[in-house]
Amino acid sequence: MHALSSFDYAVLRLVPRVERQEFINVGVIVFCLQKNFLGTRIQWDPARLNVFSRRLDLPDVKRHLDAYPKICEGLEDSGPIGRLTLRERFHWLVAPRSTVIQVSSVHSGICADPASVLQKLFERLVL
């Protein structure tokens, strides 16, 4: 039997026009300190995003979204944020911001396998 651990998660959202407060869920971030896990799954459709706003710089949006998995993994090209501890990286990633890419409130749960929780949340909240 796998030991249960607490985890936290947040939903990544694209907010094409911040003043309208409309958003599209594009990803999920899951953090589980006990299992040494910080992961994200992201998927977005530029055509769907264009329904909300045609003024977005899509290559810029992609570049910013591509940074999330690099920071989660602490990759060499993730910059100074990627060198922080797992907990610090999670808190930096889910910090409130008023930009095109925003995150939901942080929610908590208990699981045996945070990677499977990430997949299930991604399927339920993004796909």
Contact map, one row per residue, 1 for C-alpha under 8 A:
1110000000000000000000000000000000000000000000000000000000000000000000000000000000000000000000000000000000000000000000000000000
1111000000000000000000000000000000000000000000000000000000000000000000000000000000000000000000000000000000000001000000000000000
1111100000000000000000000000000000000000000000000000000000000000000000000000000000000000000000000000000000000001000000000000000
0111110000000000000000000000000000000000000000000000000000000000000000000000000000000000000000000000000000000111000000000000000
0011111000000000000000000000000101100000000000000000000000000000000000000000000000000000000000000000000000000111000000000000000
0001111100000000000000000000000111000000000000000000000000000000000000000000000000000000000000000000000000011110000000000000000
0000111110000000000000000000011110000000000000000000000000000000000000000000000000000000000000000000000000011110010000000000000
0000011111000000000000000000011100000000000000000000000000000000000000000000000000000000000000000000000001111000000000000000000
0000001111100000000000000001111000000000000000000000000000000000000000000000000000000000000000000000000001110000000000000000000
0000000111110000000000000001110000000000000000000000000000000000000000000000000000000000000001000000001111100000000000000000000
0000000011111000000000001111100000000000000000000000000000000000000000000000000000000000000000000000001110000000000000000000100
0000000001111100000000001111100000000000000000000000000000000000000000000000000000000000000000000000111100000000000000000000000
0000000000111110000000111110000000000000000000000000000000000000000000000000000000000000000000000000111100000000000000000000000
0000000000011111000000111100000000000000000000000000000000000000000000000000000000000000000000000001110000000000000000000000000
0000000000001111110011110000000000000000000000000000000000000000000000000000000000000000000000000011110000000000000000000000000
0000000000000111110001100000000000000000000000001001100100000000000000000000000000000000000000000001000000000000000000000000000
0000000000000011111111000000000000000000000000000001100000000000000000000000000000000000000000000001000000000000000000000000000
0000000000000011111111000000000000000000000000000000000000000000000000000000000000000000000000000111000000000000000000000000000
0000000000000000111110000000000000000000000000000000000000000000000000000000000000000000000000000000000000000000000000000000000
0000000000000000111111000000000000000000000000000000000000000000000000000000000000000000000000000000000000000000000000000000000
0000000000000010111111100000000000000000000000000000000000000000000000000000000000000000000000000000000000000000000000000000000
0000000000000011110111110000000000000000000000000000000000000000000000000000000000000000000000000000000000000000000000000000000
0000000000001111000011111000000000000000000000000000000000000000000000000000000000000000000000000000000000000000000000000000000
0000000000001110000001111100000000000000000000001000000000000000000000000000000000000000000000000000000000000000000000000000000
0000000000111100000000111110000000000000000000000000000000000000000000000000000000000000000000000000000000000000000000000000110
0000000000111100000000011111000000000000011100000000000000000000000000000000000000000000000000000000000000000000000000000000010
0000000000111000000000001111100000000001111000000000000000000000000000000000000000000000000000000000000000000000000000000100010
0000000011110000000000000111110000000001110000000000000000000000000000000000000000000000000000000000000000000000000001001100110
0000000011110000000000000011111000000111100000000000000000000000000000000000000000000000000000000000000000000000000001000000000
0000001111000000000000000001111100001111000000000000000000000000000000000000000000000000000000000000000000000000010011000000000
0000001110000000000000000000111110001110000000000000000000000000000000000000000000000010010000000000000000000000010000000000000
0000111100000000000000000000011111111100000000000000000000000000000000000000000000000000000000000000000000000000010000000000000
0000011000000000000000000000001111111100000000000000000000000000000000000000000000000110000000000000000000000000000000000000000
0000110000000000000000000000000111111000000000000000000000000000000000000000000000000000000000000000000000000000000000000000000
0000100000000000000000000000000111111000000000000000000000000000000000000000000000000000000000000000000000000000010000000000000
0000000000000000000000000000000111111100000000000000000000000000000000000000000000000100000000000000000000000000000000000000000
0000000000000000000000000000011111111110000000000000000000000000000000000000000000000100000000000000000000000000011000000000000
0000000000000000000000000000111110011111000000000000000000000000000000011000000000000100010000000000000000000000000000000000000
0000000000000000000000000000111000001111100000000000000000000000000010011000000000000000000000000000000000000000001001000000000
0000000000000000000000000011110000000111110000000000000000000000000110010000000000000000000000000000000000000000000001000000000
0000000000000000000000000011100000000011111000000000000000000000000010000000000000000000000000000000000000000000000001100100000
0000000000000000000000000111000000000001111100000000000000000000100000000000000000000000000000000000000000000000000000000100000
0000000000000000000000000110000000000000111110000000000000000000000000000000000000000000000000000000000000000000000000000000011
0000000000000000000000000100000000000000011111001000000000000000000000000000000000000000000000000000000000000000000000000000000
0000000000000000000000000000000000000000001111111000000000000000000000000000000000000000000000000000000000000000000000000000000
0000000000000000000000000000000000000000000111111100000001000000000000000000000000000000000000000000000000000000000000000000000
0000000000000000000000000000000000000000000011111110000000000000000000000000000000000000000000000000000000000000000000000000000
0000000000000000000000000000000000000000000011111111000000000000000000000000000000000000000000000000000000000000000000000000000
0000000000000001000000010000000000000000000111111111110000000000000000000000000000000000000000000000000000000000000000000000000
0000000000000000000000000000000000000000000001111111110100000000000000000000000000000000000000000000000000000000000000000000000
0000000000000000000000000000000000000000000000111111110000000000000000000000000000000000000000000000000000000000000000000000000
0000000000000001100000000000000000000000000000011111110000000000000000000000000000000000000000000000000000000000000000000000000
0000000000000001100000000000000000000000000000001111111100000000000000000000000000000000000000000000000000000000000000000000000
0000000000000000000000000000000000000000000000001111111100000000000000000000000000000000000000000000000000000000000000000000000
0000000000000000000000000000000000000000000000000000111110000000000000000000000000000000000000000000000000000000000000000000000
0000000000000001000000000000000000000000000000000100111111001000000000000000000000000000000000000000000000000000000000000000000
0000000000000000000000000000000000000000000000000000001111111000000000000000000000000000000000000000000000000000000000000000000
0000000000000000000000000000000000000000000001000000000111111100000000000000000000000000000000000000000000000000000000000000000
0000000000000000000000000000000000000000000000000000000011111110000000000000000000000000000000000000000000000000000000000000000
0000000000000000000000000000000000000000000000000000000011111111000000000000000000000000000000000000000000000000000000000000000
0000000000000000000000000000000000000000000000000000000111111111100000000000000000000000000000000001100000000000000000000000000
0000000000000000000000000000000000000000000000000000000001111111110000000000000000000000000000000000000000000000000000000000000
0000000000000000000000000000000000000000000000000000000000111111111000000000000000000000000000000000000000000000000000000000000
0000000000000000000000000000000000000000000000000000000000011111111100000000000000000000000000000000000000000000000000000000000
0000000000000000000000000000000000000000010000000000000000001111111100000000000000000000000000000000100000000000000000000000000
0000000000000000000000000000000000000000000000000000000000000111111111000000000000000000000000000000000000000000000000000000000
0000000000000000000000000000000000000000000000000000000000000011111111100000010000000000000000000000000000000000000000000000000
0000000000000000000000000000000000000001000000000000000000000001111111110000000000000000000010000000000000000000000000000000000
0000000000000000000000000000000000000011100000000000000000000000011111111000000000000000000000000000000000000000000000000000000
0000000000000000000000000000000000000000000000000000000000000000011111111110110001000000000000000000000000000000000000000000000
0000000000000000000000000000000000000000000000000000000000000000001111111110011011000000100000000000000000000000000000000000000
0000000000000000000000000000000000000111000000000000000000000000000111111110000001000100110000000000000000000000000000000000000
0000000000000000000000000000000000000110000000000000000000000000000011111110000001000000000000000000000000000000000000000000000
0000000000000000000000000000000000000000000000000000000000000000000001111111010001110000000000000000000000000000000000000000000
0000000000000000000000000000000000000000000000000000000000000000000001111111110001000000000000000000000000000000000000000000000
0000000000000000000000000000000000000000000000000000000000000000000000000111111001000000000000000000000000000000000000000000000
0000000000000000000000000000000000000000000000000000000000000000000001000011111001000000000000000000000000000000000000000000000
0000000000000000000000000000000000000000000000000000000000000000001001100111111111100000000000000000000000000000000000000000000
0000000000000000000000000000000000000000000000000000000000000000000000100001111111100000000000000000000000000000000000000000000
0000000000000000000000000000000000000000000000000000000000000000000000000000011111110000000000000000000000000000000000000000000
0000000000000000000000000000000000000000000000000000000000000000000000100000011111110000100100000000000000000000000000000000000
0000000000000000000000000000000000000000000000000000000000000000000001111111111111110000100000000000000000000000000000000000000
0000000000000000000000000000000000000000000000000000000000000000000000000100011111111000000000000000000000000000000000000000000
0000000000000000000000000000000000000000000000000000000000000000000000000100000111111101100000000000000000000000000000000000000
0000000000000000000000000000000000000000000000000000000000000000000000000000000000111111100000000000000000000000000000000000000
0000000000000000000000000000000010011100000000000000000000000000000000010000000000011111110000000000000000000000000000000000000
0000000000000000000000000000001010000000000000000000000000000000000000000000000000001111111000000000000000000000000000000000000
0000000000000000000000000000000000000000000000000000000000000000000000000000000000011111111100000000000000000000000000000000000
0000000000000000000000000000000000000000000000000000000000000000000000110000000011011111111110000000000000000000000000000000000
0000000000000000000000000000001000000100000000000000000000000000000000010000000000000111111111000000000000000000000000000000000
0000000000000000000000000000000000000000000000000000000000000000000000000000000000000011111111100000000000000000000000000000000
0000000000000000000000000000000000000000000000000000000000000000000000000000000010000001111111100000000000000000000000000000000
0000000000000000000000000000000000000000000000000000000000000000000100000000000000000000111111100000000000000000000000000000000
0000000001000000000000000000000000000000000000000000000000000000000000000000000000000000011111110000001101000000000000000000000
0000000000000000000000000000000000000000000000000000000000000000000000000000000000000000001111111000001000000000000000000000000
0000000000000000000000000000000000000000000000000000000000000000000000000000000000000000000001111100011000000000000000000000000
0000000000000000000000000000000000000000000000000000000000000000000000000000000000000000000000111110111000000000000000000000000
0000000000000000010000000000000000000000000000000000000000000000000000000000000000000000000000011111110000000000000000000000000
0000000000000010010000000000000000000000000000000000000000000000000000000000000000000000000000001111110000000000000000000000000
0000000000000111110000000000000000000000000000000000000000001000000000000000000000000000000000000111110000000000000000000000000
0000000000011110000000000000000000000000000000000000000000001000100000000000000000000000000000001111111000000000000000000000000
0000000000011110000000000000000000000000000000000000000000000000000000000000000000000000000000011111111100000000000000000000000
0000000001111000000000000000000000000000000000000000000000000000000000000000000000000000000001111000111110000000000000000000000
0000000001111000000000000000000000000000000000000000000000000000000000000000000000000000000001000000011111000000000000000000000
0000000001100000000000000000000000000000000000000000000000000000000000000000000000000000000000000000001111100000000000000000000
0000000111000000000000000000000000000000000000000000000000000000000000000000000000000000000001000000000111110000000000000000000
0000000111000000000000000000000000000000000000000000000000000000000000000000000000000000000000000000000011111000000000000000000
0000011110000000000000000000000000000000000000000000000000000000000000000000000000000000000000000000000001111100000000000000000
0000011100000000000000000000000000000000000000000000000000000000000000000000000000000000000000000000000000111110000000000000000
0001111000000000000000000000000000000000000000000000000000000000000000000000000000000000000000000000000000011111000000000000000
0001111000000000000000000000000000000000000000000000000000000000000000000000000000000000000000000000000000001111110010000000000
0111100000000000000000000000000000000000000000000000000000000000000000000000000000000000000000000000000000000111110000000000000
0000000000000000000000000000000000000000000000000000000000000000000000000000000000000000000000000000000000000011111110000000000
0000001000000000000000000000011100101000000000000000000000000000000000000000000000000000000000000000000000000011111111000000000
0000000000000000000000000000000000001010000000000000000000000000000000000000000000000000000000000000000000000000111111100000000
0000000000000000000000000000000000000000000000000000000000000000000000000000000000000000000000000000000000000000111111110000000
0000000000000000000000000000010000000000000000000000000000000000000000000000000000000000000000000000000000000010111111111000000
0000000000000000000000000001110000000011100000000000000000000000000000000000000000000000000000000000000000000000011111111100000
0000000000000000000000000000000000000000100000000000000000000000000000000000000000000000000000000000000000000000001111111110000
0000000000000000000000000000000000000000000000000000000000000000000000000000000000000000000000000000000000000000000111111111000
0000000000000000000000000001000000000000000000000000000000000000000000000000000000000000000000000000000000000000000011111111110
0000000000000000000000000011000000000000110000000000000000000000000000000000000000000000000000000000000000000000000001111111111
0000000000000000000000000000000000000000000000000000000000000000000000000000000000000000000000000000000000000000000000111111111
0000000000000000000000000000000000000000000000000000000000000000000000000000000000000000000000000000000000000000000000011111111
0000000000100000000000001001000000000000000000000000000000000000000000000000000000000000000000000000000000000000000000001111111
0000000000000000000000001111000000000000001000000000000000000000000000000000000000000000000000000000000000000000000000001111111
0000000000000000000000000000000000000000001000000000000000000000000000000000000000000000000000000000000000000000000000000111111
